[in-house]
Amino acid sequence: MNKIEIRKTSTGIRTGRTRGFTLVELVFTLAIVAVLASISMISMAGFRQRADAVGCMQHMKSIGIALNAYTMDYGYWPQLPIETMDPDEEALYGFWIPVLEPYNIHADLWLCPTHRRQLRGESSLAQDDEPEFIGTYLPTPFEKNNSAPFVHGTPWVLEGGDFHMSGCHVLMPDGSIQRWRGQLK
């Protein structure tokens, strides 16, 4: 014969059987939690990619504002010396970083957040270690004519790769960021 338990509660006397979770109910609940966790992890990766893309655009806009301020201060675009036109990144960014540092454009702003994360993953660096410096953004070299950078349709800064899988970012003179799917020549 089954035992019936009588319990006294604040609302009165209650009768009924007491029982816990069965193993099947517990496994089913854990399976649902696992499915929900995997869905949220996929969503979080997408959010991180979009946040990195926004961070990349913000870096480019900051560089654009600094280039505009430099042009206003000196009356011409920063003149990249001919000898730094070679593909040596150290020489290239060795010019651009000191030129724009007075406008609060430091070395860390020259690297796209997605590119930084990719470099960390490839080199298996610890999270606090910075990868060897590689710049992501390439300012356009202009002649000393003060109106040359403001010609319609000429980009100011190009992103050096398609790190966001939707085209390279291109900073235009009006401050807008556009996506470009062509190839750099």
Backbone as a ProteinNet text record, in pm:
[ID]
protein_1_A
[PRIMARY]
MNKIEIRKTSTGIRTGRTRGFTLVELVFTLAIVAVLASISMISMAGFRQRADAVGCMQHMKSIGIALNAYTMDYGYWPQLPIETMDPDEEALYGFWIPVLEPYNIHADLWLCPTHRRQLRGESSLAQDDEPEFIGTYLPTPFEKNNSAPFVHGTPWVLEGGDFHMSGCHVLMPDGSIQRWRGQLK
[TERTIARY]
82.9	0	87.7	46.7	121.9	102.4	210.9	201.6	155.8	68.5	25.9	81	145.6	210	118	104.7	23.7	120	115.4	203.7	119.1	170.4	104	173.5	99.5	156.1	88.6	137.8	80.6	-63.2	-101.6	-237.9	-331.3	-280.9	-366.2	-296.7	-372.4	-317.4	-323.1	-210.4	-201.8	-165	-227.1	-193.2	-140.3	-55.5	-2.8	125.4	166.8	290	405.9	520.8	641.2	728.6	788.1	879.2	976.6	1093	1196.5	1194.3	1300.3	1314.8	1357.1	1307.3	1356	1480.3	1554.1	1676.1	1643.5	1535.5	1494.8	1464.6	1393.8	1363.4	1490.9	1582.9	1708.6	1790.3	1801.6	1875.6	1808.4	1677.4	1603.9	1628.2	1626	1651.3	1793.1	1891.2	2029.7	2047.5	1977.2	1985.3	1931.1	1821.4	1764.3	1861	1920.1	2016.9	2137.8	2185.6	2300.5	2267.6	2148.4	2107.8	2100.1	2040.7	2031.5	2169.3	2259.5	2395.8	2468.8	2453.7	2522.3	2466.8	2337.8	2277.7	2329.4	2339	2386.6	2533.9	2615.3	2756.9	2772.5	2691.2	2695.5	2656.8	2555.4	2512.6	2620.1	2688.6	2793.6	2909.4	2942.9	3050.2	3011.2	2887.1	2839.1	2841.9	2804.4	2808.9	2952.3	3045.6	3186.2	3238.1	3202.4	3246.5	3190.6	3064.9	3005.4	3067.5	3096.7	3160.4	3300.8	3374.1	3507.2	3498	3397.2	3380.3	3350.7	3269.3	3239.9	3365.6	3444	3570.1	3666.9	3671.3	3755.2	3714.2	3584.3	3535.5	3567.5	3558.7	3590.4	3738.4	3824.9	3968.3	3992.3	3926.9	3945	3893	3779	3725.7	3818.6	3876.5	3971.2	4093.6	4143.4	4258.2	4219.3	4098.9	4050.7	4038.8	3988.4	3977.3	4116.7	4212.2	4348.9	4412.1	4388.5	4442.1	4381.6	4252.3	4186.2	4243.8	4265.8	4322.3	4463.9	4543.4	4679.8	4673.7	4582.9	4569.4	4526.2	4438.5	4396.2	4510.3	4588.3	4698.9	4812.2	4850.1	4967.4	4934.1	4809.6	4769.5	4792.7	4840.8	4861.6	4855.6	4838	4832.7	4972.1	4982.1	5115.7	5188.6	5308.3	5384	5467	5425.2	5495.5	5622.2	5741.6	5864.7	5871.2	5929.9	5938.5	6007.2	6110	6183.3	6098.8	5987.8	5901.5	5789.1	5792.1	5688.2	5710.3	5823.6	5845.8	5755.6	5743.8	5650.2	5696.1	5801.6	5849.6	5753.1	5679.8	5578.8	5639.8	5757.3	5820.1	5847.6	5899.5	5927.2	5798	5697.4	5569.2	5503.8	5487.5	5422.5	5517.7	5647.9	5745.3	5728.7	5669.4	5635.6	5500	5396.6	5259.2	5233.8	5289.1	5260.4	5308.3	5434.1	5475.9	5403.4	5365.8	5297.1	5160.8	5088.1	4951.7	4942.9	5054.3	5050.7	5007.6	5045.1	4994.5	4842.2	4777.9	4632.1	4568.6	4638.8	4592.8	4569	4646.3	4641.9	4768.5	4754.4	4867.7	4877.7	4984.5	5012.7	4899	4829.1	4723.3	4603.4	4585.3	4472.8	4499.4	4621.1	4654.6	4625.2	4575.8	4549.4	4401.6	4336.2	4194.6	4175.6	4070.7	4047.8	4035.5	3972.7	3961.1	4098.1	4176.7	4311.4	4397.5	4384.8	4459.7	4423.3	4293.8	4248.9	4299.2	4298.3	4348.9	4498	4573.3	4716.8	4743.6	4665.1	4681	4653.8	4551.2	4516.9	4622.5	4680.7	4781.5	4912	4948.9	5079.3	5070.8	4951.1	4925.6	4989.5	4973.4	5022	4923.3	4972.9	4883.5	4796.1	4684.6	4588.9	4650.2	4741.6	4800.3	4913	4972.7	5083.5	5029.7	5101.4	5066	5145.4	5085.2	5161.5	5263.1	5359.8	5454.8	5374	5412.9	5327.8	5311.9	5189.1	5151.6	5035.5	5043.6	4935.4	4829.6	4707.7	4596.7	4554.4	4570.2	4515.1	4624.7	4590.4	4685.2	4633.3	4690.5	4650.1	4696.8	4619.4	4651.3	4759.6	4863.8	4961.7	4908	4911.9	4867.7	4984	4975.3	5076.9	5053.8	5145.3	5139.3	5025.4	4957.4	4843.4	4737.6	4698.1	4608.4	4466.6	4428	4292.9	4288.9	4405.4	4409.8	4335.4	4349.2	4277.9	4126.1	4078.1	3934.9	3863.5	3933.6	3871.1	3767.1	3650.1	3538.7	3575.7	3549	3567	3704.7	3796.7	3929.6	3932.6	3957.1	3956.5	4077.6	4059.8	4169.1	4244.5	4171.2	4233.9	4168.9	4252.3	4204.6	4240.1	4151.4	4181.8	4261	4369.8	4461.5	4418.3	4295.4	4247.9	4099.8	4038	3895	3880.3	3902.8	3901.8	3761	3660.7	3523	3437.2	3498.7	3433.7	3316.5	3319.3	3213.3	3271.1	3399.7	3466.4	3553.6	3655.3	3746.1	3673.5	3705.6	3653.9	3737.1	3671.8	3737.8	3683.6	3773.7	3733.3	3736.5	3624.3	3612.4	3634.3	3659.5	3685.6	3571.8	3448.5	3336.5	3322.3	3411.5	3407.7	3327	3264.6	3185.2	3277.4	3231.3	3302.3	3221.7	3287.2	3221.1	3289.5	3219.6	3277.8	3316.2	3433.4	3483.5	3521.1	3465.8	3490.5	3592.7	3650.9	3750.9	3882.4	3983.6	4115.3	4208.7	4296.5	4398.2	4504.2	4546.2	4647.7	4780.8
-117.1	0	123.9	223.6	349	432.3	495.6	586.3	723	779.6	915.8	1003.4	1107.9	1198.3	1317.6	1355.4	1471.7	1579	1695.8	1806.2	1925.9	1997.3	2118.7	2236	2317.7	2436.5	2558.1	2674.9	2799.1	2819.6	2755.5	2771.8	2661.3	2566.2	2458.3	2324.7	2218.3	2082.5	2036.8	1975.1	1928.1	1781.1	1705.7	1564.1	1536.6	1440.5	1405.8	1327.1	1274.2	1197.1	1291.6	1263.3	1341.2	1258.3	1323.6	1254.3	1355.1	1309.9	1394.9	1382.1	1434.7	1423.6	1282.9	1236.5	1107.9	1134.5	1032.2	1045.4	1095.7	1052.5	1095.8	1245.8	1295.1	1438.1	1520.2	1473.7	1543.7	1548.8	1438.1	1433.9	1523.3	1520.5	1604.3	1752.7	1791.8	1930.9	1972.6	1886.7	1917.6	1929.9	1848.2	1856.8	1990.7	2035.2	2165.1	2277.3	2272.8	2375.6	2374.8	2257.7	2248.2	2308.2	2281.3	2337.9	2489.4	2541.9	2686.9	2751.2	2685.9	2738.8	2742.3	2637.8	2637	2744.5	2767.3	2873.4	3009.8	3031.6	3161.3	3182	3074.8	3088.7	3130.7	3075.5	3114.1	3260.6	3302.2	3441.9	3534.2	3493.5	3577	3597	3495.4	3509.1	3612.9	3613	3712.9	3852.7	3865	3995.7	4046.4	3956.4	3997.6	4044.3	3974.2	4015.1	4151.7	4174.9	4306.3	4415.1	4385	4483.4	4516.3	4415.2	4440.4	4526.5	4502.3	4582.5	4727.8	4749.6	4886.4	4950.3	4872.7	4924	4961	4880.5	4908.1	5040	5058	5181.9	5302.1	5284.5	5394.3	5429.6	5329.1	5356	5437.4	5397.6	5468.1	5611.1	5629.5	5765.9	5853.1	5795.1	5871.5	5911.5	5820	5851.5	5959.3	5950.3	6051.9	6189.4	6194.4	6323.3	6381.3	6296	6342.7	6391.9	6320.9	6365.8	6499.6	6516.1	6643	6754.8	6726.6	6827.5	6864.6	6765.5	6792.9	6883.1	6850.5	6929.8	7073.3	7089.6	7224.3	7299.9	7230.9	7296	7338.7	7252	7277.2	7323.7	7311.8	7356.5	7253.6	7137	7030.9	6896	6791.7	6653.1	6612.5	6526.8	6481	6415	6462.1	6415.5	6292.6	6181.6	6055.8	6059.7	6049.3	6053.6	5937.8	5964.3	5864.6	5737	5748.7	5629.2	5536	5585.2	5497.9	5436.2	5456.5	5400.5	5251.2	5195.7	5053.3	4974.4	4843.4	4765.4	4739.8	4805.2	4786.9	4855.3	4774.1	4829.8	4913.9	4875.4	4952.8	5095.1	5111.6	5245.5	5322	5253.6	5318.7	5371.2	5282.8	5325.9	5405	5390.4	5475.3	5621.1	5644.9	5781.7	5823.9	5740.9	5780.7	5793.4	5704.4	5708.2	5838.7	5881.1	6008.3	6130.5	6126.5	6241.2	6263.3	6154	6168.3	6151	6122.2	6105.9	6232.7	6352.4	6473	6487.2	6412.2	6414.6	6292.8	6232.5	6116.9	5991.4	5974.2	5850.9	5773.6	5678.4	5599.7	5470.4	5397.4	5276.6	5174.6	5163.8	5062.3	5092	5217.6	5250.9	5215.6	5178.8	5143.9	4997.5	4923.6	4780.8	4752.2	4692.5	4656	4553.5	4564.6	4467.4	4322.3	4302.4	4166.9	4115.1	4201.4	4163.7	4130.3	4208.1	4181.6	4044.7	4013.1	3883.8	3769.8	3789.8	3687.2	3664	3771	3757	3684.7	3713.4	3642.6	3494.4	3461	3320.7	3245.8	3312.1	3246.2	3226.3	3323.2	3314.6	3252.4	3215.7	3155.8	3236	3368.4	3455.3	3455.1	3487	3504.1	3625.9	3634.5	3742.8	3880.2	3889.3	4019.2	4059	3962.7	3993.1	4054.3	4153.4	4214.3	4148.1	4127.5	4071.4	4172.5	4124	4214	4313.6	4441.3	4544	4524.3	4519.9	4518.5	4616.2	4708.3	4804.1	4748.2	4794.4	4749.3	4857.2	4983.5	5094	5162.1	5195.2	5256.5	5392.7	5503	5635.5	5656.3	5730.6	5759.2	5866.9	5845.5	5953.4	6056.3	6183.4	6292.2	6387.5	6464.2	6566.4	6684.2	6780.6	6889.9	6988.5	6976.3	7061.2	7043.9	7153	7139.7	7097.1	7099.8	7056.4	6910.2	6849.5	6712	6611.6	6615.2	6515	6530.3	6646.5	6672.8	6652.8	6596.6	6567.6	6457.9	6477.9	6384.3	6243.4	6144.6	6005.7	5948.8	6028.9	5978.4	5936.5	5807.8	5763.8	5816.9	5837.2	5883.5	5766.8	5667.4	5554.3	5425.8	5326	5194.5	5092.2	4997.4	4884.6	4784	4732.7	4648.5	4504.9	4470.5	4334.2	4325.3	4217.1	4195.5	4116.8	4183.3	4116.7	4090	4155.2	4141.4	4060.7	4003.5	3915.9	3980.6	4111.9	4179.7	4292.7	4290.2	4394.4	4480.1	4539.5	4627.7	4757.6	4814	4945.5	5051.8	5156	5267.4	5395.1	5481.2	5609.6	5715.9	5783.3	5886.6	6025.2	6128.3	6263.2	6321.1	6278.2	6331.3	6261.4	6166.3	6095.4	5967.3	5937.7	5814.7	5695.1	5580.2	5454.6	5373.3	5331.6	5250.5	5115.1	5018	4885.6	4871.3	4815.7	4798.3	4653.7	4587.7	4445.8	4421	4525.8	4508.7	4461.3	4456.5	4415.1	4534.5	4539.1	4643.7	4610.7	4709.8	4686.8	4739.1
0	0	0	-79.2	-88	36.1	75	189.1	141	210.8	182.3	292.3	247	342.6	364.4	487.5	522	570.7	503.9	542.1	579.2	675.3	717.6	650.1	579.6	515.9	574	530.6	585.3	538.3	429.7	379.5	425.5	497.3	545.2	532.6	543.6	536.7	392	345.2	207.9	208.7	122.9	113	-26.7	-42.9	-174.7	-162.8	-274.1	-276.2	-306	-249.1	-279.1	-371.2	-468.4	-557.1	-614.8	-658.1	-717.1	-868.2	-931.1	-1076.3	-1112.8	-1225	-1275.9	-1359.9	-1389.4	-1468.6	-1608.8	-1666.8	-1800.7	-1801	-1699.6	-1691.7	-1676.8	-1598.5	-1577.7	-1706.9	-1778.5	-1905.4	-2009.1	-2016	-2110	-2080.9	-1955.6	-1916.4	-1952.5	-1927.2	-1961.9	-2112.8	-2190.6	-2336.7	-2385.6	-2329	-2367.5	-2333	-2214.8	-2173.9	-2268.1	-2309.2	-2400.4	-2536.4	-2588.1	-2717.5	-2708.6	-2603.3	-2585.8	-2572.1	-2501.4	-2485.4	-2618.4	-2699.9	-2829.9	-2922.2	-2918.4	-3000	-2955.7	-2825.9	-2777.1	-2809	-2810.1	-2844.6	-2990.7	-3078.9	-3219.7	-3234.2	-3161.9	-3166.7	-3112.7	-3008.2	-2948.9	-3046	-3124.7	-3223.9	-3328.7	-3370.2	-3465.8	-3406.7	-3280.3	-3214.1	-3205.5	-3175.8	-3164.4	-3300.2	-3407.3	-3540.2	-3576.7	-3545.4	-3575.1	-3489.3	-3363.4	-3275.6	-3325.8	-3372.7	-3429.2	-3554.2	-3638.5	-3759.9	-3724.1	-3622.5	-3578.1	-3520.2	-3443.4	-3390.3	-3501.2	-3606.7	-3722.6	-3788.3	-3808.8	-3869.5	-3781.4	-3649.6	-3558.2	-3565.9	-3577.3	-3593.8	-3720.4	-3829.7	-3956.3	-3947.7	-3882.5	-3868.7	-3784.9	-3679.3	-3596.4	-3677.7	-3758.9	-3844.9	-3945.5	-4000.4	-4094.6	-4030.8	-3908.2	-3837.7	-3814.2	-3777.4	-3755.1	-3885.4	-3995.7	-4124.7	-4165	-4140.7	-4170.2	-4083.5	-3954.9	-3864.2	-3908.3	-3948	-3996.5	-4119.7	-4212.7	-4334.6	-4302	-4204.7	-4163.9	-4096.2	-4013.8	-3942	-4034.9	-4129.8	-4213.4	-4354.6	-4396	-4528.4	-4638	-4604.2	-4703	-4632.8	-4714	-4666.3	-4618.9	-4516.6	-4474.2	-4591.8	-4619.6	-4735.8	-4702.5	-4753.5	-4734.7	-4820.1	-4758.9	-4838.9	-4938	-5053	-5159.8	-5112.1	-5028.9	-4986	-4898.8	-4842.2	-4761.6	-4844.2	-4976.3	-5061.8	-5087.7	-5042	-5061.8	-4966.9	-4985.5	-4903.9	-4760.1	-4714.5	-4577.9	-4480.7	-4403.4	-4312.7	-4201.9	-4154.3	-4046.7	-4091.5	-4213	-4264.3	-4288.3	-4342.9	-4371.7	-4244.8	-4145.2	-4022.3	-3932.6	-3957.2	-3888.3	-3927.2	-4044.5	-4084.7	-4029.8	-4052.2	-4019.4	-3869.1	-3789	-3644.9	-3581	-3599.9	-3537.9	-3593.9	-3722.6	-3783.1	-3718.1	-3690.8	-3637.9	-3486.6	-3419.6	-3273.8	-3200.5	-3247.3	-3179.2	-3184.9	-3273.2	-3286.5	-3219.9	-3123.9	-3045.7	-3129.9	-3233.7	-3313.3	-3279.4	-3189.3	-3141.6	-3222	-3201.6	-3280.2	-3274.4	-3161.3	-3149.5	-3239	-3281.6	-3369.2	-3515.6	-3548.3	-3686.8	-3716.8	-3618.7	-3637.4	-3612.3	-3710.3	-3700.8	-3588.5	-3506.1	-3399	-3449.5	-3564	-3618.9	-3661.3	-3724.1	-3767.3	-3645.2	-3538.5	-3414.6	-3358.2	-3354.4	-3302.2	-3390.7	-3522.6	-3613.5	-3591.9	-3570.9	-3547	-3416.4	-3314	-3186.2	-3202	-3280.1	-3299.7	-3378.9	-3480	-3562.8	-3488.1	-3404.8	-3339.7	-3201.4	-3158.3	-3026.9	-2913.6	-2919.6	-2812.9	-2697.7	-2581.4	-2467	-2493.2	-2426.7	-2449	-2420.3	-2324.4	-2289.5	-2383.1	-2454.3	-2543.9	-2672.1	-2721	-2847.3	-2958	-3074	-3184.8	-3235.8	-3313.4	-3377.1	-3458.1	-3454	-3514.3	-3664	-3706	-3846.3	-3857.6	-3949.7	-3968	-4061.1	-4043.3	-4125.9	-4224.7	-4187.7	-4265.8	-4347.5	-4472.8	-4564.6	-4609.3	-4556.4	-4604.2	-4748.7	-4824	-4962.6	-4969.9	-5049.3	-5066.1	-5166	-5128.6	-5216.1	-5239	-5345.2	-5369.8	-5274.9	-5277.3	-5181.4	-5210.6	-5321	-5353.2	-5244.1	-5178.7	-5063.3	-5099.8	-5226.6	-5263	-5308.7	-5334.4	-5386.5	-5298.1	-5164.4	-5082.9	-5084.3	-5128.8	-5121.2	-5254.5	-5354.2	-5482.5	-5459.8	-5515.4	-5495.2	-5543	-5460.7	-5497.6	-5469.2	-5418.7	-5387.2	-5241	-5213.4	-5073.2	-4997.3	-4868	-4781.7	-4720.8	-4672.8	-4604.1	-4655	-4684.5	-4727.7	-4621.8	-4601.3	-4514.1	-4597.2	-4542.1	-4617.3	-4636.6	-4610.4	-4629.1	-4597.8	-4641.6	-4615.9	-4485.9	-4374.4	-4244.5	-4193.3	-4251.5	-4203	-4298.4	-4402	-4499.1	-4571.6	-4581.3	-4655.4	-4738.7	-4763.7	-4840.3	-4750.6	-4812.3	-4737.3	-4703.8	-4589.4	-4553.9	-4624.1	-4671.3	-4737.4	-4674.9	-4626.9	-4568	-4676.5	-4696.7	-4799.1	-4736.3	-4818.4	-4764.6	-4680.5	-4706.4	-4627.8	-4492.6	-4461.8	-4333.6	-4337	-4451.1	-4459.4	-4481.8	-4433.7	-4453.6	-4553.9	-4661.1	-4761.5	-4769.1	-4823.1	-4841.8	-4988.5	-5009.3	-5144.2	-5162.9	-5264.1	-5288.3	-5397.8	-5453.6	-5558	-5500.3	-5584.1	-5538.8	-5541.3	-5440.8	-5437.2	-5541	-5616.9	-5719.5	-5672.7
[MASK]
+++++++++++++++++++++++++++++++++++++++++++++++++++++++++++++++++++++++++++++++++++++++++++++++++++++++++++++++++++++++++++++++++++++++++++++++++++++++++++++++++++++++++++++++++++++++++

